[in-house]
Amino acid sequence: MSALTHFDAQGQAHMVDVATKAATHRIAIASGRIEMLPATLALIEAGNAKKGDVLGIARIAGIMAAKKTSDLIPLCHPLALTRVALEFEAASVRQPDATGIFCSATVETVGPTGVEMEALTAVQVALLTIYDMCKAVDRGMSIHDVRVVEKHGGKSGSFVAGAAAG
């Protein structure tokens, strides 16, 4: 029996009861990147991909995915999201030797549970959409480093990746 799964008296998995938790402003930021050939990045930046506006469509896909997270992840609570925003930039801005696109998703709600899963799902689906739209010219693309980088709100307080525990 995994310590990561919640079980009832009969040993069945169940959703965590959040009914008694306070509704607070919750924010999560997740990020990740997709590596690609320089020519693929140039195609995206020039807006010349055959399937259209790669980053615009990836942004919409990420927003839609955040809203559907509870349909995709078993035992994840459905949430009324108040904000979903995705940003893209050339991966070389953060990592000089990287060729690709960095994606960041910020998700917010006011509720009894956090939005980390929604932020992670938004990033993954946005990056998968970039892959899908460009796979005809670059099947070697790869997705890396998808993770929660910040979380605020709730009983456990704030988390910032890389910050000293205090």
Accessible surface in RSA format (square Angstrom, percent):
REM  Atomic radii and reference values for relative SASA: ProtOr
REM  Chains: A
REM  Algorithm: Lee & Richards
REM  Probe-radius: 1.40
REM  Slices: 20
REM RES _ NUM      All-atoms   Total-Side   Main-Chain    Non-polar    All polar
REM                ABS   REL    ABS   REL    ABS   REL    ABS   REL    ABS   REL
RES MET A   1   195.47 101.2 107.36  71.1  88.11 209.8 107.64  91.5  87.83 116.4
RES SER A   2    57.79  48.8  39.92  53.3  17.87  41.2  41.31  88.0  16.48  23.1
RES ALA A   3   107.43  98.8  64.83 100.0  42.60  96.9  76.78 108.1  30.65  81.2
RES LEU A   4   165.22  92.0 138.13  98.8  27.08  68.1 141.92  99.7  23.30  62.7
RES THR A   5    48.70  34.6  37.42  37.9  11.28  26.9  17.11  23.0  31.59  47.8
RES HIS A   6    96.04  52.5  92.71  64.4   3.33   8.5  54.02  55.7  42.02  48.9
RES PHE A   7    68.60  34.3  41.98  26.0  26.62  69.3  41.98  25.5  26.62  76.2
RES ASP A   8    58.35  40.9  42.56  42.4  15.78  37.3  29.00  68.3  29.35  29.3
RES ALA A   9   104.49  96.1  54.28  83.8  50.21 114.2  67.67  95.3  36.82  97.5
RES GLN A  10   138.88  77.7 110.07  80.4  28.80  68.6  59.04 125.7  79.84  60.6
RES GLY A  11    38.64  47.6   0.00   N/A  38.64  47.6  23.75  65.2  14.89  33.3
RES GLN A  12   112.13  62.7 110.82  81.0   1.32   3.1  32.00  68.1  80.13  60.8
RES ALA A  13    49.77  45.8  27.25  42.1  22.52  51.2  27.25  38.4  22.52  59.7
RES HIS A  14    69.82  38.2  64.93  45.1   4.89  12.5  55.25  56.9  14.56  16.9
RES MET A  15    74.63  38.6  62.29  41.2  12.35  29.4  25.62  21.8  49.01  64.9
RES VAL A  16    62.98  41.4  59.54  53.9   3.44   8.3  60.72  52.8   2.26   6.1
RES ASP A  17   110.24  77.2  86.39  86.0  23.85  56.4  45.93 108.1  64.31  64.1
RES VAL A  18    20.99  13.8  18.92  17.1   2.07   5.0  18.92  16.4   2.07   5.6
RES ALA A  19    87.99  80.9  47.83  73.8  40.16  91.4  59.78  84.2  28.21  74.7
RES THR A  20   133.37  94.9  98.72 100.1  34.65  82.6  80.04 107.5  53.33  80.6
RES LYS A  21    88.38  43.1  72.88  44.7  15.50  36.9  47.28  42.6  41.10  43.8
RES ALA A  22    70.82  65.1  53.21  82.1  17.61  40.1  63.45  89.4   7.37  19.5
RES ALA A  23    70.40  64.7  41.61  64.2  28.80  65.5  41.61  58.6  28.80  76.3
RES THR A  24    47.99  34.1  42.80  43.4   5.18  12.4  47.99  64.5   0.00   0.0
RES HIS A  25    92.70  50.7  80.60  56.0  12.10  31.0  53.91  55.6  38.78  45.1
RES ARG A  26    11.71   4.9  11.71   6.0   0.00   0.0   1.90   2.6   9.81   5.9
RES ILE A  27    38.43  21.9  37.39  27.9   1.03   2.5  37.39  26.9   1.03   2.8
RES ALA A  28     0.02   0.0   0.00   0.0   0.02   0.0   0.02   0.0   0.00   0.0
RES ILE A  29    35.45  20.2  35.45  26.4   0.00   0.0  35.45  25.5   0.00   0.0
RES ALA A  30     0.00   0.0   0.00   0.0   0.00   0.0   0.00   0.0   0.00   0.0
RES SER A  31     7.86   6.6   7.86  10.5   0.00   0.0   2.03   4.3   5.83   8.2
RES GLY A  32     1.46   1.8   0.00   N/A   1.46   1.8   1.46   4.0   0.00   0.0
RES ARG A  33    35.78  15.0  35.78  18.2   0.00   0.0   8.61  11.8  27.17  16.5
RES ILE A  34     0.00   0.0   0.00   0.0   0.00   0.0   0.00   0.0   0.00   0.0
RES GLU A  35    35.97  20.7  35.37  26.8   0.60   1.4  21.93  42.4  14.05  11.5
RES MET A  36    14.56   7.5   0.00   0.0  14.56  34.7   7.11   6.0   7.44   9.9
RES LEU A  37    99.58  55.5  98.15  70.2   1.43   3.6  98.99  69.5   0.59   1.6
RES PRO A  38    91.35  66.6  85.94  78.3   5.41  19.7  87.20  72.0   4.16  25.8
RES ALA A  39    76.10  70.0  61.78  95.3  14.31  32.6  68.73  96.8   7.37  19.5
RES THR A  40     3.34   2.4   1.46   1.5   1.88   4.5   1.67   2.2   1.67   2.5
RES LEU A  41    21.79  12.1  21.79  15.6   0.00   0.0  21.79  15.3   0.00   0.0
RES ALA A  42    55.77  51.3  50.09  77.3   5.67  12.9  52.82  74.4   2.95   7.8
RES LEU A  43    51.94  28.9  47.81  34.2   4.13  10.4  51.69  36.3   0.25   0.7
RES ILE A  44    12.41   7.1   0.93   0.7  11.48  27.7   1.45   1.0  10.96  29.7
RES GLU A  45   116.39  66.8  78.73  59.6  37.67  89.7  40.69  78.7  75.70  61.8
RES ALA A  46    65.71  60.4  30.31  46.8  35.39  80.5  42.77  60.2  22.94  60.8
RES GLY A  47    53.75  66.3   0.00   N/A  53.75  66.3  26.92  73.9  26.83  60.1
RES ASN A  48    96.18  66.3  76.88  74.3  19.29  46.5  18.35  44.2  77.83  75.2
RES ALA A  49    10.41   9.6   1.62   2.5   8.79  20.0   1.80   2.5   8.61  22.8
RES LYS A  50   208.08 101.5 166.94 102.4  41.14  97.9 117.88 106.1  90.19  96.1
RES LYS A  51   113.41  55.3  86.94  53.3  26.46  63.0  76.66  69.0  36.75  39.1
RES GLY A  52    30.12  37.1   0.00   N/A  30.12  37.1  29.59  81.2   0.53   1.2
RES ASP A  53    93.48  65.5  82.10  81.7  11.39  26.9  38.31  90.2  55.17  55.0
RES VAL A  54     4.66   3.1   0.89   0.8   3.77   9.1   0.89   0.8   3.77  10.2
RES LEU A  55    49.59  27.6  49.08  35.1   0.51   1.3  49.08  34.5   0.51   1.4
RES GLY A  56    21.10  26.0   0.00   N/A  21.10  26.0  18.09  49.7   3.00   6.7
RES ILE A  57    76.97  43.8  75.58  56.3   1.40   3.4  76.64  55.2   0.33   0.9
RES ALA A  58     0.00   0.0   0.00   0.0   0.00   0.0   0.00   0.0   0.00   0.0
RES ARG A  59    89.31  37.5  89.31  45.5   0.00   0.0  33.34  45.6  55.98  33.9
RES ILE A  60    98.08  55.8  98.08  73.1   0.00   0.0  98.08  70.6   0.00   0.0
RES ALA A  61    19.32  17.8  13.80  21.3   5.52  12.6  18.06  25.4   1.26   3.3
RES GLY A  62     0.00   0.0   0.00   N/A   0.00   0.0   0.00   0.0   0.00   0.0
RES ILE A  63    48.01  27.3  48.01  35.8   0.00   0.0  48.01  34.6   0.00   0.0
RES MET A  64   113.58  58.8 112.33  74.3   1.26   3.0  95.44  81.1  18.14  24.0
RES ALA A  65     7.91   7.3   2.28   3.5   5.63  12.8   7.62  10.7   0.29   0.8
RES ALA A  66     1.85   1.7   0.00   0.0   1.85   4.2   0.00   0.0   1.85   4.9
RES LYS A  67   138.53  67.6 110.76  68.0  27.77  66.1  59.02  53.1  79.52  84.7
RES LYS A  68   117.93  57.5 117.35  72.0   0.58   1.4  68.54  61.7  49.39  52.6
RES THR A  69     0.90   0.6   0.57   0.6   0.33   0.8   0.57   0.8   0.33   0.5
RES SER A  70    34.02  28.7  14.46  19.3  19.56  45.1   3.63   7.7  30.39  42.6
RES ASP A  71   104.57  73.2  68.06  67.7  36.51  86.3  26.86  63.2  77.71  77.5
RES LEU A  72   102.83  57.3  77.08  55.1  25.75  64.7  80.52  56.5  22.31  60.0
RES ILE A  73    59.28  33.7  58.59  43.7   0.69   1.7  59.07  42.5   0.22   0.6
RES PRO A  74   113.35  82.6  90.83  82.8  22.52  81.9 102.73  84.8  10.62  66.0
RES LEU A  75    81.75  45.5  61.27  43.8  20.48  51.5  63.59  44.7  18.16  48.9
RES CYS A  76    21.90  16.6   9.73  10.9  12.17  28.6   8.69  22.0  13.21  14.2
RES HIS A  77    35.27  19.3  32.94  22.9   2.33   6.0  21.81  22.5  13.46  15.7
RES PRO A  78    99.61  72.6  80.83  73.7  18.78  68.3  82.96  68.5  16.66 103.5
RES LEU A  79    43.20  24.1  12.34   8.8  30.86  77.6  17.65  12.4  25.55  68.7
RES ALA A  80    86.50  79.5  67.37 104.0  19.13  43.5  77.61 109.3   8.89  23.5
RES LEU A  81    40.30  22.4   8.19   5.9  32.12  80.7   8.19   5.7  32.12  86.4
RES THR A  82    91.28  64.9  54.00  54.7  37.28  88.8  57.40  77.1  33.87  51.2
RES ARG A  83   112.91  47.4 104.30  53.2   8.61  20.5  45.79  62.6  67.12  40.7
RES VAL A  84    26.78  17.6   6.41   5.8  20.37  49.1   6.41   5.6  20.37  55.3
RES ALA A  85    28.70  26.4  23.53  36.3   5.17  11.8  27.71  39.0   0.99   2.6
RES LEU A  86     6.64   3.7   0.00   0.0   6.64  16.7   0.00   0.0   6.64  17.9
RES GLU A  87   115.72  66.4 113.94  86.2   1.78   4.2  36.80  71.2  78.92  64.4
RES PHE A  88    31.12  15.6   2.69   1.7  28.43  74.0   4.06   2.5  27.06  77.4
RES GLU A  89    59.84  34.4  49.04  37.1  10.80  25.7  31.43  60.8  28.42  23.2
RES ALA A  90    26.29  24.2  16.73  25.8   9.56  21.8  17.72  25.0   8.57  22.7
RES ALA A  91     1.49   1.4   0.28   0.4   1.21   2.8   1.13   1.6   0.35   0.9
RES SER A  92    50.60  42.8  40.77  54.4   9.83  22.6  20.98  44.7  29.62  41.5
RES VAL A  93   104.91  69.0  71.14  64.4  33.77  81.4  78.95  68.6  25.96  70.4
RES ARG A  94   144.18  60.5 109.64  55.9  34.54  82.2  41.24  56.4 102.94  62.4
RES GLN A  95    71.67  40.1  71.30  52.1   0.37   0.9  21.39  45.5  50.27  38.1
RES PRO A  96   124.59  90.8  99.92  91.1  24.67  89.7 102.80  84.9  21.78 135.4
RES ASP A  97   128.25  89.8  91.49  91.1  36.75  86.9  51.02 120.1  77.22  77.0
RES ALA A  98    10.24   9.4   2.26   3.5   7.98  18.1   6.21   8.7   4.03  10.7
RES THR A  99    37.44  26.6  34.96  35.4   2.48   5.9  12.35  16.6  25.09  37.9
RES GLY A 100     0.13   0.2   0.00   N/A   0.13   0.2   0.00   0.0   0.13   0.3
RES ILE A 101     3.72   2.1   3.72   2.8   0.00   0.0   3.72   2.7   0.00   0.0
RES PHE A 102    25.80  12.9  25.80  16.0   0.00   0.0  25.80  15.6   0.00   0.0
RES CYS A 103     0.00   0.0   0.00   0.0   0.00   0.0   0.00   0.0   0.00   0.0
RES SER A 104    20.94  17.7  20.01  26.7   0.93   2.1   7.54  16.1  13.40  18.8
RES ALA A 105     0.00   0.0   0.00   0.0   0.00   0.0   0.00   0.0   0.00   0.0
RES THR A 106    22.89  16.3  22.84  23.2   0.05   0.1   6.44   8.7  16.45  24.9
RES VAL A 107     0.00   0.0   0.00   0.0   0.00   0.0   0.00   0.0   0.00   0.0
RES GLU A 108    24.09  13.8  24.09  18.2   0.00   0.0   0.00   0.0  24.09  19.7
RES THR A 109     2.04   1.5   2.04   2.1   0.00   0.0   0.11   0.1   1.93   2.9
RES VAL A 110    92.45  60.8  71.34  64.6  21.11  50.9  71.34  62.0  21.11  57.3
RES GLY A 111     5.67   7.0   0.00   N/A   5.67   7.0   5.67  15.6   0.00   0.0
RES PRO A 112    39.15  28.5  39.15  35.7   0.00   0.0  39.15  32.3   0.00   0.0
RES THR A 113    24.85  17.7  24.85  25.2   0.00   0.0   2.81   3.8  22.04  33.3
RES GLY A 114    20.27  25.0   0.00   N/A  20.27  25.0   6.07  16.7  14.19  31.8
RES VAL A 115     1.18   0.8   0.18   0.2   1.00   2.4   0.18   0.2   1.00   2.7
RES GLU A 116    47.18  27.1  46.77  35.4   0.41   1.0  18.33  35.5  28.85  23.6
RES MET A 117    77.41  40.1  76.35  50.5   1.06   2.5  52.80  44.9  24.61  32.6
RES GLU A 118     4.65   2.7   4.65   3.5   0.00   0.0   1.72   3.3   2.93   2.4
RES ALA A 119     0.00   0.0   0.00   0.0   0.00   0.0   0.00   0.0   0.00   0.0
RES LEU A 120    41.32  23.0  41.20  29.5   0.12   0.3  41.32  29.0   0.00   0.0
RES THR A 121    14.16  10.1  10.14  10.3   4.02   9.6  10.15  13.6   4.01   6.1
RES ALA A 122     0.00   0.0   0.00   0.0   0.00   0.0   0.00   0.0   0.00   0.0
RES VAL A 123     0.00   0.0   0.00   0.0   0.00   0.0   0.00   0.0   0.00   0.0
RES GLN A 124    71.29  39.9  71.29  52.1   0.00   0.0  21.92  46.7  49.37  37.4
RES VAL A 125    41.08  27.0  41.08  37.2   0.00   0.0  41.08  35.7   0.00   0.0
RES ALA A 126     0.00   0.0   0.00   0.0   0.00   0.0   0.00   0.0   0.00   0.0
RES LEU A 127     0.00   0.0   0.00   0.0   0.00   0.0   0.00   0.0   0.00   0.0
RES LEU A 128    96.85  53.9  93.79  67.1   3.06   7.7  94.03  66.0   2.82   7.6
RES THR A 129    21.47  15.3  17.88  18.1   3.59   8.6  12.57  16.9   8.89  13.4
RES ILE A 130     0.00   0.0   0.00   0.0   0.00   0.0   0.00   0.0   0.00   0.0
RES TYR A 131    61.41  28.7  61.41  34.9   0.00   0.0  42.23  31.7  19.18  23.6
RES ASP A 132    60.41  42.3  58.70  58.4   1.72   4.1  19.26  45.3  41.15  41.0
RES MET A 133    16.92   8.8   7.52   5.0   9.40  22.4   7.50   6.4   9.42  12.5
RES CYS A 134     1.50   1.1   0.00   0.0   1.50   3.5   1.50   3.8   0.00   0.0
RES LYS A 135    61.22  29.9  61.15  37.5   0.06   0.2  43.40  39.1  17.82  19.0
RES ALA A 136    95.77  88.1  60.67  93.6  35.10  79.9  63.87  89.9  31.90  84.5
RES VAL A 137    84.26  55.4  55.50  50.2  28.76  69.3  63.26  55.0  21.01  57.0
RES ASP A 138     8.17   5.7   3.83   3.8   4.34  10.3   3.78   8.9   4.39   4.4
RES ARG A 139   166.01  69.7 145.27  74.1  20.74  49.4  65.64  89.7 100.37  60.8
RES GLY A 140    67.34  83.0   0.00   N/A  67.34  83.0  39.10 107.3  28.25  63.3
RES MET A 141    12.82   6.6   0.00   0.0  12.82  30.5   0.04   0.0  12.78  16.9
RES SER A 142    44.83  37.9  39.44  52.6   5.39  12.4  34.63  73.7  10.20  14.3
RES ILE A 143    54.05  30.8  27.07  20.2  26.99  65.0  27.07  19.5  26.99  73.2
RES HIS A 144    65.90  36.0  60.52  42.1   5.38  13.8  42.55  43.8  23.35  27.2
RES ASP A 145    93.62  65.6  72.35  72.0  21.27  50.3  28.77  67.7  64.86  64.7
RES VAL A 146    39.67  26.1  12.04  10.9  27.63  66.6  12.04  10.5  27.63  74.9
RES ARG A 147   126.64  53.2 122.92  62.7   3.72   8.9  45.45  62.1  81.19  49.2
RES VAL A 148    30.00  19.7  21.54  19.5   8.46  20.4  21.54  18.7   8.46  22.9
RES VAL A 149    30.40  20.0  29.14  26.4   1.26   3.0  29.14  25.3   1.26   3.4
RES GLU A 150    52.66  30.2  52.66  39.8   0.00   0.0   3.16   6.1  49.50  40.4
RES LYS A 151    27.65  13.5  27.65  17.0   0.00   0.0  26.36  23.7   1.29   1.4
RES HIS A 152    53.78  29.4  52.89  36.8   0.89   2.3  42.56  43.9  11.22  13.1
RES GLY A 153    19.37  23.9   0.00   N/A  19.37  23.9  15.12  41.5   4.25   9.5
RES GLY A 154    19.30  23.8   0.00   N/A  19.30  23.8   3.62   9.9  15.69  35.1
RES LYS A 155   209.36 102.1 167.31 102.7  42.05 100.1 121.93 109.7  87.44  93.1
RES SER A 156    94.80  80.1  56.90  75.9  37.89  87.3  58.07 123.6  36.73  51.5
RES GLY A 157    28.30  34.9   0.00   N/A  28.30  34.9  27.82  76.3   0.48   1.1
RES SER A 158    77.63  65.6  44.39  59.2  33.25  76.6  25.25  53.8  52.39  73.4
RES PHE A 159    97.80  48.9  92.91  57.5   4.89  12.7  97.80  59.3   0.00   0.0
RES VAL A 160    64.91  42.7  57.41  52.0   7.50  18.1  57.41  49.9   7.50  20.4
RES ALA A 161    25.37  23.3   6.65  10.3  18.72  42.6   8.00  11.3  17.37  46.0
RES GLY A 162    88.90 109.6   0.00   N/A  88.90 109.6  44.49 122.1  44.41  99.5
RES ALA A 163    63.31  58.2  33.39  51.5  29.92  68.1  43.21  60.9  20.10  53.2
RES ALA A 164   101.88  93.7  65.49 101.1  36.40  82.8  76.80 108.2  25.08  66.4
RES ALA A 165   109.85 101.0  69.27 106.9  40.58  92.3  78.99 111.2  30.86  81.7
RES GLY A 166   123.96 152.9   0.00   N/A 123.96 152.9  62.32 171.0  61.64 138.0
END  Absolute sums over single chains surface
CHAIN  1 A     9414.2       7047.4       2366.9       5749.7       3664.5
END  Absolute sums over all chains
TOTAL          9414.2       7047.4       2366.9       5749.7       3664.5
